[in-house]
Amino acid sequence: MAKRIGTTRRKTRHKLSKKANRKGKISLTAYFQKFKKGDKVVLKAEPAVQKGMYHPNYYGKSGIIKGMKGRCYEISIKDQNKQKTLIVHPVHLKKT
């Protein structure tokens, strides 16, 4: 089997970049936002914060909060026909 070259941020030049008007300090309200179990959220990565970031394949997907794991949330999403659980920091989540 061939060895994969690169990391998880590979080939994400536009997906994980910010527009000029969004650059600068991140919003503290987004960083410390709280969710309850069962809330629906959308995965929108904050490129300035790498901690708790999910794989870019899931960018823009929506899911449901299952619980907490430390400071991060466990998100249940449907990928093709499989249910998957992602552990994501709240700065990368938007409430729907």
N, C-alpha and C positions, 0 to 999 in steps of 0.2 A: 504494500500500500504506500502511496506517495505521502510525503510529509507536507502538512499544510504550513505555508509560510505566512507569517504575520500574526496579528492579535485580533481581538474582537472589535476593535475600532477601525479595522482595515476596510477600505472602500466605502467610507461613510463621510466623505468630504462635505457634501451638502446636507445630509441628514443630521449630522451632529455639529452644525455650525450655526452661529447666531446672526441675525440681521443687524445692521449697524445701529438701529435705534434700540435694540435690546441689549447691547453690550454694556458692560460695567458691572456694578455690584448686583448680586442676586437679591431678590425680595426675601426679607425675613419672614413675612407672612406665609410665603410658599414653603419656606424651609421648615417652619414649625407647625404647619397645618395638621389638623387632626381628622381622622376618619373613623367611622363606626363599622362594625362587622355588618356586611351585607350592602355597603355603599357601592355604587357603580362608579368606576374611575376610568380615565383614558391615560395610556402611557405616553407621555411627552417628555423626552429627555431634556435635562438641563445640562448642557455641555460643560459648564464651568465647574460642576460637581461630579467627580468620577465615582465617589463612594456610593455604593448602593445602586449603581446603574445596571440596567438589564442589558441583554444582548440586543443590538440594533435591529435584528429580525423582527422584534416585537414592537417596534416604534409605531405609534398610532393605534394600536389595538386597545380594545376595551375589555375590562374584566371586573370581577367582584372581589371585595375585600373579604378574606377568610379569617384573618387574625393578625397578631403582631409577632415579630421576632426581633427582640432588642428594640432599636429605634426604627426599624423598617417594618413594612407591611407585607404580608403574604397575599399575593393576588392570584386568583384563579382565572385563567384565560383558556379559550378554546383555540387550539392551533391545528388546522385541518380537522381531523376527527378526534383528536386527543385533548383531554383536559390536562393542562399544565399549571404548575404553581411556580410563580416567580417571587423572589424576595427583593423588594424595591423600596428605596428611600422616598419619603413623602415629597421631596423637592421635584421628583420626576413624575408626579401624579397630578392629574387635574380632575376635579369632580364633574360629573355630567348631570 
